[in-house]
Amino acid sequence: MSRAIQLARKGMYTTHPNPRVGCVLVKDGVIVGEGFHLRAGEGHAEVNALAQAGSDAKGATAYVTLEPCSHYGRTPPCAEGLIAAGVTRVISAMVDPNPQVAGRGLAMLAHAGIDTSAGLLESEARALNPGFIKRMESGKPFIRLKLASSLDGRTAMASGESQWITGPAARSDVQKLRAQSSVIITGVESIIHDDSALTVRAEQLALPEALEITKQQPLRVVVDSALRTPLSAKILKQPGRTLIATCSTDQLLQRALSDAGVEVISLPEAQGRVSLPALLDWLVSSEQCNEVLVETGATLAGAFMAQGLVDELHLYFAMKLLGSDARPAFSLPFAKMSEQIELKQIDSRMIGSDLKLVLTPVYGEQ
């Protein structure tokens, strides 16, 4: 199963909206076939492993990181393929949280006389697909909030100057976060002040398959309540899709952005701004979004945190101080200690000369 999980990681940047899955076929103690899912519409992990094994699949044991599917989607059910190949045992790391499967794949296999079980290395398998699992279990995407700051928590000088706080190794790591995301969300202030492009760039990914990965750019979303995005903004001219989420009803501004090749969606407002829960609901229902990366300034970052929407914080700290007049990472105007948000560390490491912390917020449990 460890090998199957290793294989599944090969699809880390390309499978969305599908889950990352790996499969290993073992017969008489020897691996006879292995495969992983690369992208939606192409062969699933089990199909690729069976193709490699050929006739050796008969009598083999299949180790799969996710329960084999039992329904017809873009491809036939993997459970049927395993049955037809004569596999005698299927060990799944976890049951598929997709309501269309959810135990039906294992039941189909068991009905055909195949020995089945689930739960081997389940926590490692779940870590492969936090977004897919959350979308299937709760109808919400998995939200990562990324911020790069000085050691004193400042993201830019008062003038807006911010390039570059962190070093090239940290920026390459952020490129990987972008590549594994279905969507990148930013705020209009970041577009106005930084003119961010928010693309995945092959030269910064530092991966062997970088050129192939960049062919599938994440959807870029600008939260722009009053439609202030400049028509000259870089983000409007990048490969892939850019979407403006607004609560403005100004048809002239909407038409101008549409004429510039941008998709504009109107969403409900909350206190005069785009409702973030409504945006996330739209991304799930319309885009099958699994993982969201939020790269933005203090106002929108603070809004995501204050509304309890963030699953993970990815903070990059440069070993420098920008001073008290520089811009803060979050706009969170707390007045009482009871309002604080506790953070639990799940990872810390040096990336080049910068410190990276991965933290999970603990909302309402101080």
Backbone torsions as a table, in degrees:
resi	resn	phi	psi	omega
1	MET	NA	-33.4	177.2
2	SER	-59.2	-39.6	178.2
3	ARG	-66.5	-39.6	178.8
4	ALA	-62.5	-39.8	177.7
5	ILE	-66.3	-40.0	176.7
6	GLN	-60.9	-41.4	178.1
7	LEU	-65.6	-42.0	-178.7
8	ALA	-57.4	-33.9	-178.9
9	ARG	-65.0	-18.1	178.5
10	LYS	-66.6	-19.6	177.1
11	GLY	-99.9	16.5	-174.0
12	MET	-53.6	-37.0	-171.2
13	TYR	-106.2	4.2	-169.4
14	THR	-132.4	-11.7	-169.9
15	THR	-84.3	-21.8	-171.8
16	HIS	-57.5	140.3	12.4
17	PRO	-85.5	4.4	179.2
18	ASN	-79.9	161.2	176.6
19	PRO	-76.8	161.2	174.0
20	ARG	-86.7	123.3	-173.8
21	VAL	-137.5	139.9	173.9
22	GLY	-126.0	153.9	-178.2
23	CYS	-143.2	137.1	176.0
24	VAL	-129.1	131.7	176.7
25	LEU	-105.6	126.3	-176.7
26	VAL	-122.7	133.2	178.7
27	LYS	-138.1	124.6	-179.1
28	ASP	54.3	39.3	176.5
29	GLY	77.2	8.3	-178.4
30	VAL	-121.7	137.4	175.5
31	ILE	-72.5	120.7	-179.1
32	VAL	-107.0	-12.2	178.7
33	GLY	-167.7	146.5	175.6
34	GLU	-151.4	153.4	-178.8
35	GLY	-163.8	168.6	176.8
36	PHE	-146.7	161.0	177.9
37	HIS	-86.0	127.2	-177.4
38	LEU	-96.8	-49.6	179.8
39	ARG	-155.3	158.0	-178.4
40	ALA	-57.9	136.5	179.5
41	GLY	93.6	-14.7	178.3
42	GLU	-103.2	176.4	-174.3
43	GLY	-56.4	138.2	174.9
44	HIS	-74.8	168.9	-175.8
45	ALA	-56.8	-43.7	-178.0
46	GLU	-64.6	-41.5	179.7
47	VAL	-61.3	-44.1	-179.0
48	ASN	-68.3	-37.4	177.5
49	ALA	-67.5	-41.6	178.6
50	LEU	-64.2	-38.7	179.4
51	ALA	-63.4	-38.6	178.9
52	GLN	-70.5	-36.7	-177.2
53	ALA	-75.1	-33.5	-176.4
54	GLY	59.9	-134.7	-177.6
55	SER	-68.0	-17.8	178.6
56	ASP	-69.0	-11.1	178.6
57	ALA	-67.9	-25.3	-179.6
58	LYS	-64.7	123.9	-178.9
59	GLY	84.0	4.0	-177.4
60	ALA	-86.9	165.1	171.4
61	THR	-103.9	132.0	178.5
62	ALA	-102.4	125.6	173.0
63	TYR	-104.2	117.1	-174.8
64	VAL	-127.3	136.2	-177.2
65	THR	-73.0	-19.0	180.0
66	LEU	-140.7	140.3	179.7
67	GLU	-45.9	131.0	178.4
68	PRO	-58.5	138.6	-177.3
69	CYS	-70.3	153.7	-176.6
70	SER	-122.5	4.7	-175.2
71	HIS	-121.6	160.8	176.4
72	TYR	-86.7	119.9	173.2
73	GLY	-118.4	-123.7	173.3
74	ARG	-74.1	-20.7	-179.8
75	THR	-131.2	160.2	178.8
76	PRO	-66.0	163.8	-179.2
77	PRO	-63.7	132.9	178.3
78	CYS	-67.9	-31.5	178.5
79	ALA	-58.9	-41.5	178.5
80	GLU	-63.7	-38.8	179.5
81	GLY	-64.5	-40.7	178.7
82	LEU	-65.9	-39.6	178.0
83	ILE	-63.7	-48.2	-178.2
84	ALA	-62.4	-31.2	-177.9
85	ALA	-78.3	-12.6	179.1
86	GLY	84.9	21.4	175.0
87	VAL	-62.8	137.6	-176.0
88	THR	-101.0	-15.6	-179.2
89	ARG	-148.2	139.6	176.9
90	VAL	-129.6	121.7	177.4
91	ILE	-112.9	117.7	-178.8
92	SER	-106.9	136.9	178.3
93	ALA	-67.4	-33.7	-178.9
94	MET	-155.0	155.7	174.0
95	VAL	-75.9	141.7	-179.3
96	ASP	-69.0	124.6	178.6
97	PRO	-73.9	-9.6	178.3
98	ASN	-63.7	121.5	-179.1
99	PRO	-56.5	-23.6	178.3
100	GLN	-72.6	-16.5	179.4
101	VAL	-114.3	-79.3	171.9
102	ALA	39.0	57.8	177.4
103	GLY	97.5	-17.3	-177.3
104	ARG	-69.1	-33.2	178.4
105	GLY	-64.5	-47.0	178.2
106	LEU	-65.0	-37.0	178.5
107	ALA	-64.8	-40.4	178.3
108	MET	-61.9	-42.4	179.1
109	LEU	-65.1	-44.7	-179.8
110	ALA	-63.1	-38.5	178.9
111	HIS	-62.5	-29.2	178.9
112	ALA	-85.0	3.8	177.6
113	GLY	89.7	12.0	179.7
114	ILE	-89.3	133.5	177.2
115	ASP	-70.2	125.6	-177.1
116	THR	-127.8	151.4	173.4
117	SER	-156.7	162.0	179.9
118	ALA	-144.9	151.2	175.3
119	GLY	119.1	-2.9	-179.9
120	LEU	-75.4	120.8	-177.4
121	LEU	54.7	42.5	-175.8
122	GLU	-63.5	-41.5	-177.4
123	SER	-63.4	-37.6	177.3
124	GLU	-67.1	-37.3	178.8
125	ALA	-68.9	-39.6	178.9
126	ARG	-64.7	-33.1	180.0
127	ALA	-65.7	-19.3	178.0
128	LEU	-69.6	-30.2	-168.2
129	ASN	-136.1	56.0	-178.4
130	PRO	-61.6	-35.5	-178.7
131	GLY	-72.6	-46.6	179.1
132	PHE	-60.7	-44.6	-179.3
133	ILE	-63.5	-45.5	-178.7
134	LYS	-65.4	-40.1	179.2
135	ARG	-62.8	-41.1	-178.6
136	MET	-73.1	-34.6	-176.1
137	GLU	-86.7	-28.9	-174.5
138	SER	-129.8	-8.5	-176.6
139	GLY	75.5	15.6	179.6
140	LYS	-122.4	151.1	175.5
141	PRO	-82.7	164.8	175.8
142	PHE	-88.4	125.3	-172.4
143	ILE	-108.1	121.3	170.4
144	ARG	-108.1	133.1	175.8
145	LEU	-110.4	119.6	-179.2
146	LYS	-106.5	134.3	175.4
147	LEU	-141.0	140.0	174.0
148	ALA	-115.6	127.4	-175.6
149	SER	-146.7	170.1	170.6
150	SER	-74.4	172.8	-178.9
151	LEU	-65.2	-23.7	176.6
152	ASP	-92.9	20.0	170.3
153	GLY	74.4	30.1	-179.3
154	ARG	-110.8	137.3	-174.1
155	THR	-105.8	-12.6	-179.8
156	ALA	-167.8	158.8	174.1
157	MET	-71.2	166.7	-179.5
158	ALA	-58.7	-27.8	179.5
159	SER	-75.9	-14.2	-175.8
160	GLY	103.5	-10.3	179.5
161	GLU	-62.8	128.0	-175.4
162	SER	-143.1	-7.6	-175.6
163	GLN	-98.4	125.2	-9.5
164	TRP	-117.0	138.1	176.9
165	ILE	-79.9	-50.6	-179.7
166	THR	-97.3	168.4	-175.3
167	GLY	-88.8	178.2	-176.1
168	PRO	-62.4	-33.2	179.7
169	ALA	-65.7	-41.3	177.7
170	ALA	-66.6	-38.9	179.5
171	ARG	-67.0	-33.8	175.3
172	SER	-66.0	-38.0	178.1
173	ASP	-64.2	-38.5	177.4
174	VAL	-64.7	-35.7	176.8
175	GLN	-59.4	-37.9	177.4
176	LYS	-67.2	-38.7	175.3
177	LEU	-61.2	-42.4	177.7
178	ARG	-61.7	-45.4	-174.2
179	ALA	-64.5	-32.5	-178.7
180	GLN	-86.8	1.4	-178.0
181	SER	-96.8	146.2	173.2
182	SER	-75.8	-34.3	-173.2
183	VAL	-141.3	143.5	169.7
184	ILE	-115.9	125.1	-179.8
185	ILE	-109.1	135.8	173.5
186	THR	-138.1	171.9	178.0
187	GLY	-105.0	159.0	-177.4
188	VAL	-63.1	-29.5	179.0
189	GLU	-62.9	-37.3	177.8
190	SER	-65.1	-36.0	178.6
191	ILE	-69.6	-42.8	-178.9
192	ILE	-65.8	-44.9	-173.4
193	HIS	-86.7	-36.8	-174.2
194	ASP	-106.7	-15.8	-175.6
195	ASP	51.0	49.3	-176.5
196	SER	-67.4	142.4	175.8
197	ALA	-94.0	-32.8	177.4
198	LEU	55.3	44.1	176.7
199	THR	-104.8	161.8	170.3
200	VAL	-92.4	122.9	-173.1
201	ARG	-114.3	124.7	-173.9
202	ALA	-57.4	-39.6	-175.2
203	GLU	-69.1	-18.8	179.7
204	GLN	-102.2	-11.2	-177.4
205	LEU	-70.0	-34.1	-179.0
206	ALA	58.5	43.6	176.9
207	LEU	-127.7	146.0	-178.7
208	PRO	-58.4	-36.0	-176.6
209	GLU	-98.2	26.0	-173.1
210	ALA	-56.5	-43.8	-178.2
211	LEU	-62.8	-39.0	178.8
212	GLU	-67.8	-41.1	-179.3
213	ILE	-61.6	-41.9	-174.8
214	THR	-72.0	-8.6	175.8
215	LYS	-69.1	-19.8	-179.8
216	GLN	-116.2	85.8	-178.1
217	GLN	-77.0	140.7	174.7
218	PRO	-62.3	152.2	171.9
219	LEU	-64.9	130.2	177.6
220	ARG	-100.2	128.3	-178.2
221	VAL	-122.5	125.1	175.0
222	VAL	-104.6	119.7	175.0
223	VAL	-82.2	109.5	-170.5
224	ASP	-137.6	84.9	-172.7
225	SER	-60.6	-37.3	-175.2
226	ALA	-107.9	11.3	178.7
227	LEU	56.9	58.3	179.1
228	ARG	-101.5	4.6	-179.1
229	THR	-62.2	123.2	179.3
230	PRO	-66.8	141.1	178.7
231	LEU	-67.3	-15.4	179.0
232	SER	-91.7	0.8	-174.6
233	ALA	-60.6	140.0	179.9
234	LYS	-58.0	-37.9	-173.6
235	ILE	-61.6	-22.1	-179.5
236	LEU	-80.1	-10.7	-172.0
237	LYS	-117.1	15.8	-176.4
238	GLN	-93.9	158.8	174.6
239	PRO	-63.9	150.0	-175.5
240	GLY	90.2	-166.7	-173.6
241	ARG	-106.1	141.4	170.0
242	THR	-122.1	135.8	-177.1
243	LEU	-127.0	137.7	175.6
244	ILE	-105.2	121.9	176.6
245	ALA	-101.2	121.9	-173.9
246	THR	-139.7	161.6	169.0
247	CYS	-117.4	9.2	176.8
248	SER	-76.0	144.5	177.3
249	THR	-105.1	12.9	-178.3
250	ASP	-71.4	104.6	-175.4
251	GLN	-69.2	-32.4	179.7
252	LEU	-65.3	-44.7	179.2
253	LEU	-67.0	-40.5	178.1
254	GLN	-61.5	-42.5	-178.8
255	ARG	-66.2	-38.9	179.9
256	ALA	-63.1	-40.5	178.7
257	LEU	-69.8	-40.4	177.7
258	SER	-62.0	-39.9	178.6
259	ASP	-65.1	-24.3	178.3
260	ALA	-84.2	3.7	176.6
261	GLY	90.8	17.7	-177.9
262	VAL	-105.4	142.0	173.6
263	GLU	-83.9	134.9	178.5
264	VAL	-120.9	126.5	175.9
265	ILE	-119.2	139.1	177.6
266	SER	-97.4	129.5	-177.3
267	LEU	-127.1	161.1	176.6
268	PRO	-60.6	155.9	179.0
269	GLU	-104.8	157.4	173.8
270	ALA	-136.9	111.4	-177.4
271	GLN	55.2	42.7	175.1
272	GLY	82.2	1.4	179.5
273	ARG	-123.1	162.0	177.4
274	VAL	-57.0	132.4	176.0
275	SER	-69.9	116.1	-178.7
276	LEU	-67.4	-41.6	174.9
277	PRO	-59.2	-37.3	178.2
278	ALA	-65.5	-38.5	177.3
279	LEU	-62.9	-45.7	-179.2
280	LEU	-65.3	-38.2	176.0
281	ASP	-61.7	-41.4	179.9
282	TRP	-65.2	-40.9	-179.5
283	LEU	-63.3	-34.7	177.7
284	VAL	-73.9	-48.0	-174.7
285	SER	-71.9	-35.4	-175.5
286	SER	-97.9	-27.2	-173.0
287	GLU	-119.6	-2.1	-176.5
288	GLN	50.8	45.7	-174.5
289	CYS	-75.0	127.4	178.2
290	ASN	-96.3	-55.5	-173.9
291	GLU	-123.9	129.7	-179.3
292	VAL	-113.8	134.6	171.7
293	LEU	-110.0	121.7	177.2
294	VAL	-98.9	116.5	176.6
295	GLU	-122.9	105.6	-169.3
296	THR	-158.9	-176.3	179.7
297	GLY	-91.3	-172.5	-170.8
298	ALA	-62.2	-37.5	-174.4
299	THR	-67.4	-53.0	-178.9
300	LEU	-71.0	-36.8	176.3
301	ALA	-60.1	-43.7	177.9
302	GLY	-63.8	-37.2	179.5
303	ALA	-65.7	-42.9	177.5
304	PHE	-61.9	-41.9	-179.9
305	MET	-68.6	-46.8	-176.3
306	ALA	-62.8	-31.0	-179.5
307	GLN	-89.8	5.9	175.6
308	GLY	67.9	34.4	-174.4
309	LEU	-100.1	-9.1	-173.3
310	VAL	-91.2	130.1	175.5
311	ASP	-91.9	-37.9	-180.0
312	GLU	-140.6	139.9	171.7
313	LEU	-104.5	127.5	174.2
314	HIS	-112.6	103.4	-174.8
315	LEU	-109.5	127.6	177.7
316	TYR	-110.5	118.4	-178.2
317	PHE	-108.9	121.4	172.7
318	ALA	-83.4	144.1	-178.5
319	MET	-80.0	66.1	180.0
320	LYS	-154.9	165.0	178.1
321	LEU	-118.6	134.4	178.3
322	LEU	-104.4	-10.6	173.7
323	GLY	93.7	166.1	-171.8
324	SER	-72.9	-18.6	178.8
325	ASP	-85.5	-11.5	-179.7
326	ALA	-72.9	165.7	-174.5
327	ARG	-78.4	138.1	-178.8
328	PRO	-78.1	164.7	179.6
329	ALA	-74.1	-35.3	-176.7
330	PHE	-128.8	143.5	167.2
331	SER	-100.6	96.5	-179.2
332	LEU	-134.8	85.5	-174.6
333	PRO	-75.9	64.0	178.6
334	PHE	-71.5	144.4	177.9
335	ALA	-115.6	-15.7	-176.5
336	LYS	-129.5	149.8	176.3
337	MET	-59.9	-28.9	-178.5
338	SER	-67.6	-14.6	-179.6
339	GLU	-87.6	-8.5	-175.0
340	GLN	-58.1	152.7	175.4
341	ILE	-110.9	117.4	178.4
342	GLU	-75.5	143.5	178.0
343	LEU	-123.1	135.3	177.2
344	LYS	-109.2	129.1	-178.4
345	GLN	-79.2	130.7	174.7
346	ILE	-116.4	-11.5	176.3
347	ASP	-163.2	148.2	172.3
348	SER	-152.0	136.5	179.3
349	ARG	-164.2	158.5	174.5
350	MET	-87.1	133.2	173.7
351	ILE	-120.4	104.4	-170.5
352	GLY	63.0	-126.2	179.5
353	SER	-97.8	7.7	-176.3
354	ASP	-110.4	150.7	177.5
355	LEU	-96.7	128.9	174.7
356	LYS	-110.0	130.3	173.1
357	LEU	-117.0	134.6	170.5
358	VAL	-112.3	122.8	-171.9
359	LEU	-131.9	150.8	173.4
360	THR	-114.7	129.2	176.9
361	PRO	-70.7	144.3	175.2
362	VAL	-113.5	98.1	-173.7
363	TYR	-84.8	127.0	173.2
364	GLY	67.3	22.0	-177.9
365	GLU	-127.9	25.7	-178.4
366	GLN	-66.1	NA	NA
